[in-house]
Amino acid sequence: MLVYTKCQQNLGLFGIAHIVFLWEGDILLLYSLVGFPLLLFRRTTPRNLVRLILALLIVPSILVVIVFSVIETARVVPAYSAQINLAEAEVIARQAQEELLEYFPDWTIKTEAVSGSPASLILSRAFEFKPDFVVVGAQGLSSDRQIGLGSVSQKILTEAKCSVRIARVKPDAAHSRLKIMIGFDDSPGSMAAVKTVAARQWRGKPEIRLVTVTDPFFPLIPGRVLRPIPGLSEGKMKGEQKWAKMLAAKALKMLHNAGLSATLDIYDGNPRMILIQEAEKWEADLIFIGANSIQSQSRQYSLGCVASAIASRVSCSVEVVRQN
């Protein structure tokens, strides 16, 4: 035993010298380190040594087989789960198709269930199909928020090239007639919203409000304390209201020619806050608004901050209208 230990030590020292002075890839030091544990088996019988060697050869092979089996199972289970989810989606799509046909028996409705990123696939299909508008829920099944938009609906609302309706479920309202609010600022987007409402076939006669919000800015007199110029704010309000009525006359006439009665309401303040407050106070069922306001028309398909805020914060359905 002493001789064996001395040999292993010398082998280790020779390996170290070899690494330092000749080549760092020397293997003699490794032989020396591995040789020391063999001292534990110096009193083991040959038969037990054979059994140990066989175990060392067979057990790793079995472990490798088990590991690869687990890996393959892990690959198959998600694929199988995806097939089950796809089958469930097909069933849900067919149920929705049947329900829509009950309301609109003359419609041609096709269903498709696919696997992948929901927002990207819907946008891709919309680009191919070129619909007049896309309808999505405000939030998906994974969201427990009462307000706001989910990531899928937000992406579709922002990137779609057509109009998008964000559908929300409201409890049974006390009013019997459908209440529709249209955000109007005489921009091409808001006129497109008016045209969309006028062109739709509505069940019954909906109540329609055309809501316009004017600029709240008033010139101030400089001095120790800034104060509005006397009489100017009142005159400015009256002038803007008169101008807003002139701009809205065409929209009101368009709705009237379509057999729809509408009222015009003019407010002064922040358009986002006013439209959201009035929609909640009036208990609107649906809001139509152009994708871009009069101040942001540089990009045809971009989403303005007013439309984005209203689609996110109101409790009713919102249709953001883009010009085709």
KAHUDA-V496823 format. One record per pair of residues at least 24 apart in sequence whose C-alpha atoms are under 10 Angstrom apart, sorted by sequence separation. I is the first residue (numbers start at 1). J is the second residue. D is the distance in Angstrom with one decimal. If there is no record, write none. Layout:
I & J & D
I & J & D
This chain:
8 & 32 & 5.1
9 & 33 & 8.9
11 & 35 & 9.9
89 & 113 & 5.9
90 & 114 & 8.7
178 & 202 & 8.9
241 & 265 & 9.6
242 & 266 & 9.8
287 & 311 & 8.8
300 & 324 & 9.4
7 & 32 & 8.6
8 & 33 & 7.8
88 & 113 & 9.0
89 & 114 & 8.2
178 & 203 & 8.6
184 & 209 & 9.8
185 & 210 & 9.7
215 & 240 & 8.4
241 & 266 & 6.7
8 & 34 & 9.3
9 & 35 & 9.8
86 & 112 & 10.0
87 & 113 & 8.0
89 & 115 & 9.4
134 & 160 & 8.3
177 & 203 & 9.2
178 & 204 & 8.1
179 & 205 & 9.5
180 & 206 & 6.8
181 & 207 & 8.3
182 & 208 & 7.5
183 & 209 & 8.6
184 & 210 & 6.3
185 & 211 & 8.4
186 & 212 & 9.0
214 & 240 & 6.9
240 & 266 & 9.3
241 & 267 & 8.5
5 & 32 & 9.5
8 & 35 & 6.8
9 & 36 & 9.1
86 & 113 & 6.4
87 & 114 & 9.6
133 & 160 & 9.0
134 & 161 & 9.7
138 & 165 & 9.1
139 & 166 & 9.1
177 & 204 & 7.4
178 & 205 & 7.5
179 & 206 & 5.8
180 & 207 & 6.0
181 & 208 & 5.7
182 & 209 & 6.2
183 & 210 & 6.3
184 & 211 & 5.8
185 & 212 & 5.9
213 & 240 & 9.8
214 & 241 & 7.7
241 & 268 & 9.2
287 & 314 & 9.1
7 & 35 & 9.8
8 & 36 & 7.1
85 & 113 & 9.6
86 & 114 & 6.7
133 & 161 & 8.9
134 & 162 & 7.3
135 & 163 & 8.8
136 & 164 & 7.6
137 & 165 & 8.2
138 & 166 & 5.5
139 & 167 & 9.2
176 & 204 & 9.8
177 & 205 & 6.9
178 & 206 & 4.6
179 & 207 & 4.8
180 & 208 & 4.8
181 & 209 & 4.8
182 & 210 & 4.9
183 & 211 & 5.2
184 & 212 & 5.2
185 & 213 & 7.4
213 & 241 & 9.3
240 & 268 & 9.4
286 & 314 & 9.8
291 & 319 & 9.2
292 & 320 & 9.1
85 & 114 & 9.7
86 & 115 & 6.7
132 & 161 & 9.5
133 & 162 & 5.4
134 & 163 & 6.4
135 & 164 & 5.9
136 & 165 & 6.3
137 & 166 & 5.6
138 & 167 & 6.0
139 & 168 & 8.8
177 & 206 & 5.5
178 & 207 & 6.1
179 & 208 & 6.1
180 & 209 & 6.4
181 & 210 & 6.1
182 & 211 & 6.0
183 & 212 & 6.3
184 & 213 & 7.9
185 & 214 & 8.4
212 & 241 & 9.1
214 & 243 & 9.8
286 & 315 & 9.5
287 & 316 & 7.5
288 & 317 & 8.9
289 & 318 & 7.7
290 & 319 & 8.4
291 & 320 & 5.5
292 & 321 & 8.8
5 & 35 & 8.9
85 & 115 & 8.6
122 & 152 & 9.3
126 & 156 & 9.8
131 & 161 & 9.3
132 & 162 & 6.1
133 & 163 & 4.4
134 & 164 & 4.7
135 & 165 & 4.7
136 & 166 & 5.4
137 & 167 & 4.8
138 & 168 & 6.2
163 & 193 & 9.5
176 & 206 & 9.3
177 & 207 & 6.6
178 & 208 & 8.4
179 & 209 & 8.0
180 & 210 & 8.7
181 & 211 & 7.0
182 & 212 & 8.7
183 & 213 & 8.5
214 & 244 & 7.9
237 & 267 & 9.5
276 & 306 & 10.0
284 & 314 & 9.5
285 & 315 & 8.8
286 & 316 & 5.9
287 & 317 & 6.5
288 & 318 & 6.0
289 & 319 & 6.5
290 & 320 & 5.6
291 & 321 & 5.6
292 & 322 & 8.1
4 & 35 & 9.2
5 & 36 & 7.4
130 & 161 & 8.5
131 & 162 & 7.0
132 & 163 & 6.5
133 & 164 & 5.3
134 & 165 & 6.1
135 & 166 & 6.2
136 & 167 & 6.0
137 & 168 & 6.3
138 & 169 & 9.3
213 & 244 & 8.8
237 & 268 & 8.0
275 & 306 & 9.1
279 & 310 & 9.6
284 & 315 & 8.9
285 & 316 & 5.5
286 & 317 & 4.9
287 & 318 & 4.7
288 & 319 & 5.0
289 & 320 & 5.2
290 & 321 & 4.8
291 & 322 & 5.6
292 & 323 & 9.9
4 & 36 & 8.9
83 & 115 & 8.8
119 & 151 & 8.2
120 & 152 & 8.5
123 & 155 & 8.9
130 & 162 & 7.7
131 & 163 & 8.6
132 & 164 & 8.7
133 & 165 & 7.1
134 & 166 & 8.6
135 & 167 & 6.8
136 & 168 & 9.0
137 & 169 & 8.9
212 & 244 & 7.3
283 & 315 & 8.9
284 & 316 & 6.7
285 & 317 & 6.4
286 & 318 & 5.6
287 & 319 & 6.2
288 & 320 & 6.1
289 & 321 & 6.1
290 & 322 & 6.3
291 & 323 & 8.6
82 & 115 & 7.5
118 & 151 & 9.9
119 & 152 & 5.0
123 & 156 & 6.5
127 & 160 & 8.2
131 & 164 & 10.0
163 & 196 & 10.0
212 & 245 & 9.1
272 & 305 & 8.3
273 & 306 & 9.1
276 & 309 & 8.7
283 & 316 & 8.2
284 & 317 & 8.7
285 & 318 & 8.6
286 & 319 & 7.5
287 & 320 & 8.3
288 & 321 & 7.0
289 & 322 & 9.1
290 & 323 & 8.5
5 & 39 & 8.6
82 & 116 & 9.8
118 & 152 & 6.7
119 & 153 & 7.3
122 & 156 & 7.7
123 & 157 & 9.8
126 & 160 & 7.7
127 & 161 & 7.6
272 & 306 & 5.3
275 & 309 & 10.0
276 & 310 & 6.3
280 & 314 & 7.2
284 & 318 & 10.0
4 & 39 & 8.7
117 & 152 & 8.9
118 & 153 & 9.4
119 & 154 & 8.8
120 & 155 & 8.4
126 & 161 & 8.3
127 & 162 & 9.0
212 & 247 & 10.0
271 & 306 & 6.9
272 & 307 & 8.0
275 & 310 & 7.5
276 & 311 & 9.4
279 & 314 & 7.4
280 & 315 & 7.4
119 & 155 & 6.4
120 & 156 & 8.1
123 & 159 & 7.7
124 & 160 & 9.4
126 & 162 & 8.3
212 & 248 & 8.5
270 & 306 & 9.4
271 & 307 & 9.8
272 & 308 & 9.2
273 & 309 & 9.0
279 & 315 & 8.6
280 & 316 & 8.3
118 & 155 & 10.0
119 & 156 & 6.1
123 & 160 & 6.3
211 & 248 & 9.5
272 & 309 & 6.6
273 & 310 & 8.6
276 & 313 & 7.3
277 & 314 & 8.6
279 & 316 & 8.2
1 & 39 & 7.8
118 & 156 & 9.5
119 & 157 & 9.7
122 & 160 & 9.2
123 & 161 & 8.7
210 & 248 & 8.1
272 & 310 & 6.4
276 & 314 & 5.9
120 & 159 & 9.7
123 & 162 & 10.0
271 & 310 & 9.5
275 & 314 & 9.1
276 & 315 & 9.0
119 & 159 & 9.6
273 & 313 & 9.9
276 & 316 & 10.0
1 & 42 & 8.6
119 & 160 & 9.9
210 & 251 & 8.6
272 & 313 & 9.6
210 & 252 & 8.0
209 & 252 & 9.8
208 & 252 & 10.0
208 & 255 & 9.1
216 & 267 & 9.3
217 & 268 & 9.3
208 & 260 & 7.8
209 & 261 & 8.9
210 & 262 & 6.8
211 & 263 & 8.4
212 & 264 & 7.6
213 & 265 & 8.5
214 & 266 & 7.3
215 & 267 & 9.1
216 & 268 & 5.6
217 & 269 & 8.6
198 & 251 & 9.4
207 & 260 & 8.3
208 & 261 & 6.7
209 & 262 & 5.5
210 & 263 & 6.0
211 & 264 & 6.0
212 & 265 & 6.2
213 & 266 & 5.7
214 & 267 & 6.2
215 & 268 & 6.3
216 & 269 & 5.0
198 & 252 & 9.9
205 & 259 & 8.5
206 & 260 & 7.5
207 & 261 & 7.1
208 & 262 & 4.7
209 & 263 & 5.0
210 & 264 & 4.7
211 & 265 & 4.9
212 & 266 & 4.8
213 & 267 & 4.7
214 & 268 & 4.9
215 & 269 & 6.3
216 & 270 & 7.5
199 & 254 & 9.7
205 & 260 & 6.9
206 & 261 & 8.1
207 & 262 & 6.7
208 & 263 & 6.5
209 & 264 & 6.0
210 & 265 & 6.2
211 & 266 & 6.0
212 & 267 & 6.3
213 & 268 & 5.3
214 & 269 & 6.5
215 & 270 & 7.7
216 & 271 & 9.9
194 & 250 & 9.9
195 & 251 & 8.1
198 & 254 & 6.9
199 & 255 & 8.9
205 & 261 & 8.1
206 & 262 & 8.9
207 & 263 & 8.6
208 & 264 & 8.9
209 & 265 & 7.0
210 & 266 & 8.5
211 & 267 & 7.7
212 & 268 & 8.4
213 & 269 & 6.4
214 & 270 & 8.2
215 & 271 & 8.7
191 & 248 & 9.4
194 & 251 & 6.4
197 & 254 & 9.7
198 & 255 & 5.3
201 & 258 & 9.7
213 & 270 & 7.2
214 & 271 & 7.9
186 & 244 & 8.5
193 & 251 & 9.7
194 & 252 & 8.6
197 & 255 & 7.7
198 & 256 & 8.4
200 & 258 & 9.2
202 & 260 & 9.6
213 & 271 & 5.5
185 & 244 & 8.0
191 & 250 & 9.2
192 & 251 & 9.9
195 & 254 & 7.4
196 & 255 & 9.9
198 & 257 & 8.3
199 & 258 & 7.3
212 & 271 & 8.0
213 & 272 & 9.2
184 & 244 & 9.4
187 & 247 & 9.9
191 & 251 & 7.0
194 & 254 & 7.8
195 & 255 & 7.9
198 & 258 & 5.6
211 & 271 & 9.4
213 & 273 & 9.9
186 & 247 & 6.3
190 & 251 & 9.3
194 & 255 & 7.3
197 & 258 & 9.1
198 & 259 & 8.3
213 & 274 & 7.4
185 & 247 & 8.2
186 & 248 & 7.1
198 & 260 & 7.4
212 & 274 & 9.3
213 & 275 & 8.2
184 & 247 & 9.4
185 & 248 & 8.2
191 & 254 & 9.8
195 & 258 & 9.6
197 & 260 & 9.1
211 & 274 & 9.1
212 & 275 & 8.7
184 & 248 & 7.7
186 & 250 & 9.5
211 & 275 & 7.4
186 & 251 & 8.6
184 & 251 & 8.8
211 & 278 & 8.9
211 & 279 & 9.9
209 & 279 & 9.9
209 & 282 & 9.8
209 & 284 & 9.4
208 & 284 & 9.4
207 & 284 & 9.3
207 & 285 & 10.0
208 & 286 & 9.7
209 & 287 & 9.6
210 & 288 & 9.7
208 & 287 & 9.7
182 & 262 & 9.8
184 & 264 & 9.5
181 & 262 & 9.4
184 & 265 & 9.9
180 & 262 & 9.4
181 & 263 & 9.8
182 & 264 & 9.7
184 & 266 & 9.7
185 & 271 & 9.7
184 & 271 & 9.9
183 & 271 & 8.7
183 & 272 & 9.8
197 & 288 & 7.9
183 & 275 & 7.2
196 & 288 & 8.6
182 & 275 & 9.1
181 & 275 & 8.7
193 & 287 & 9.6
194 & 288 & 7.9
193 & 288 & 5.8
194 & 289 & 8.6
192 & 288 & 9.5
193 & 289 & 5.8
194 & 290 & 9.0
181 & 278 & 9.0
182 & 279 & 9.9
192 & 289 & 8.6
193 & 290 & 5.8
181 & 279 & 7.2
190 & 288 & 8.2
191 & 289 & 9.1
192 & 290 & 6.9
193 & 291 & 9.1
180 & 279 & 9.1
190 & 289 & 5.9
191 & 290 & 7.7
192 & 291 & 9.6
179 & 279 & 9.4
189 & 289 & 7.4
190 & 290 & 4.5
181 & 282 & 9.3
189 & 290 & 4.0
190 & 291 & 8.0
180 & 282 & 9.8
181 & 283 & 9.9
188 & 290 & 7.7
189 & 291 & 6.0
190 & 292 & 7.9
179 & 282 & 8.3
180 & 283 & 9.5
181 & 284 & 6.6
187 & 290 & 7.9
188 & 291 & 9.5
189 & 292 & 5.8
190 & 293 & 7.5
179 & 283 & 7.6
180 & 284 & 6.0
181 & 285 & 8.1
182 & 286 & 8.6
183 & 287 & 7.5
184 & 288 & 9.1
185 & 289 & 9.7
186 & 290 & 9.9
187 & 291 & 9.9
188 & 292 & 8.2
189 & 293 & 6.8
190 & 294 & 8.6
179 & 284 & 5.0
180 & 285 & 6.1
181 & 286 & 6.4
182 & 287 & 5.7
183 & 288 & 6.4
184 & 289 & 7.3
185 & 290 & 9.2
187 & 292 & 7.7
188 & 293 & 8.3
189 & 294 & 8.1
178 & 284 & 7.9
179 & 285 & 5.2
180 & 286 & 5.0
181 & 287 & 4.7
182 & 288 & 4.8
183 & 289 & 5.0
184 & 290 & 8.1
187 & 293 & 6.1
188 & 294 & 7.7
178 & 285 & 6.4
179 & 286 & 6.6
180 & 287 & 5.8
181 & 288 & 6.3
182 & 289 & 5.9
183 & 290 & 7.5
186 & 293 & 8.6
187 & 294 & 4.7
175 & 283 & 9.0
177 & 285 & 9.5
178 & 286 & 8.1
179 & 287 & 8.7
180 & 288 & 7.5
181 & 289 & 8.5
182 & 290 & 8.9
185 & 293 & 7.0
186 & 294 & 7.1
187 & 295 & 8.5
189 & 297 & 8.6
174 & 283 & 9.4
184 & 293 & 8.7
185 & 294 & 6.5
187 & 296 & 9.3
188 & 297 & 8.5
173 & 283 & 8.0
183 & 293 & 9.5
184 & 294 & 9.6
185 & 295 & 9.7
187 & 297 & 8.3
173 & 284 & 9.5
189 & 300 & 9.3
173 & 285 & 8.7
170 & 283 & 9.8
170 & 284 & 10.0
170 & 285 & 7.8
169 & 285 & 9.5
168 & 285 & 9.2
168 & 286 & 9.2
167 & 286 & 8.8
166 & 286 & 9.6
165 & 286 & 9.5
166 & 287 & 9.8
165 & 287 & 9.5
165 & 288 & 8.9
183 & 306 & 9.7
196 & 319 & 9.9
183 & 307 & 9.2
196 & 321 & 8.0
163 & 289 & 10.0
193 & 319 & 8.5
195 & 321 & 9.9
163 & 290 & 8.9
164 & 291 & 9.3
193 & 320 & 7.9
194 & 321 & 9.4
196 & 323 & 10.0
163 & 291 & 8.1
192 & 320 & 10.0
193 & 321 & 5.6
162 & 291 & 9.8
192 & 321 & 6.6
193 & 322 & 8.1
190 & 320 & 9.5
191 & 321 & 9.4
192 & 322 & 7.2
193 & 323 & 8.8
189 & 320 & 9.0
190 & 321 & 7.8
192 & 323 & 6.2
189 & 321 & 6.6
190 & 322 & 9.1
191 & 323 & 9.3
192 & 324 & 9.2
158 & 291 & 9.2
189 & 322 & 6.3
190 & 323 & 9.6
157 & 291 & 9.4
188 & 322 & 9.1
189 & 323 & 6.6
188 & 323 & 7.8
182 & 318 & 9.9
180 & 317 & 9.9
181 & 318 & 9.5
182 & 319 & 9.7
163 & 301 & 9.4
180 & 318 & 9.8
161 & 300 & 8.8
162 & 301 & 7.9
161 & 301 & 5.8
160 & 301 & 7.6
161 & 302 & 8.7
159 & 301 & 7.6
160 & 302 & 9.0
158 & 301 & 8.4
159 & 302 & 7.5
160 & 303 & 9.6
158 & 302 & 6.9
159 & 303 & 8.2
167 & 311 & 9.8
157 & 302 & 9.6
158 & 303 & 5.8
166 & 311 & 7.0
170 & 315 & 7.6
157 & 303 & 7.9
158 & 304 & 9.2
165 & 311 & 9.0
166 & 312 & 9.0
168 & 314 & 9.4
169 & 315 & 8.5
170 & 316 & 6.6
168 & 315 & 7.1
169 & 316 & 7.3
170 & 317 & 8.5
167 & 315 & 9.7
168 & 316 & 5.6
169 & 317 & 7.7
167 & 316 & 7.5
168 & 317 & 4.9
157 & 307 & 9.8
158 & 308 & 8.2
166 & 316 & 8.7
167 & 317 & 4.6
168 & 318 & 8.2
157 & 308 & 8.3
166 & 317 & 5.5
167 & 318 & 6.7
165 & 317 & 7.1
166 & 318 & 5.2
167 & 319 & 8.2
165 & 318 & 5.6
166 & 319 & 6.1
154 & 308 & 8.8
157 & 311 & 8.8
164 & 318 & 8.3
165 & 319 & 4.0
166 & 320 & 8.1
164 & 319 & 5.7
165 & 320 & 6.2
163 & 319 & 7.0
164 & 320 & 5.4
165 & 321 & 8.3
154 & 311 & 9.1
163 & 320 & 5.6
164 & 321 & 6.7
154 & 312 & 8.5
162 & 320 & 8.9
163 & 321 & 4.4
164 & 322 & 8.1
149 & 308 & 9.8
153 & 312 & 9.9
162 & 321 & 7.4
163 & 322 & 4.8
161 & 321 & 10.0
162 & 322 & 5.5
163 & 323 & 7.7
148 & 309 & 9.1
161 & 322 & 7.3
162 & 323 & 7.3
163 & 324 & 8.4
148 & 310 & 9.5
149 & 311 & 7.8
150 & 312 & 9.2
157 & 319 & 9.6
158 & 320 & 10.0
160 & 322 & 9.1
161 & 323 & 8.8
162 & 324 & 6.6
148 & 311 & 7.8
149 & 312 & 5.4
157 & 320 & 7.9
161 & 324 & 8.0
147 & 311 & 9.8
148 & 312 & 4.4
149 & 313 & 8.3
147 & 312 & 7.0
148 & 313 & 5.6
147 & 313 & 6.1
148 & 314 & 8.1
146 & 313 & 9.8
147 & 314 & 7.4
148 & 315 & 8.8
147 & 315 & 6.8
146 & 315 & 8.5
147 & 316 & 9.9
138 & 311 & 8.6
138 & 312 & 8.2
138 & 315 & 9.8
138 & 316 & 9.8
138 & 317 & 8.4
137 & 317 & 9.0
138 & 318 & 9.5
135 & 318 & 10.0
135 & 319 & 8.6
134 & 319 & 9.3
133 & 319 & 8.8
134 & 320 & 9.9
133 & 320 & 9.1
133 & 321 & 8.1
132 & 321 & 9.5
133 & 322 & 8.7
132 & 322 & 9.2
132 & 323 & 9.5
133 & 324 & 9.8
132 & 324 & 7.8
131 & 324 & 9.8
130 & 324 & 9.7
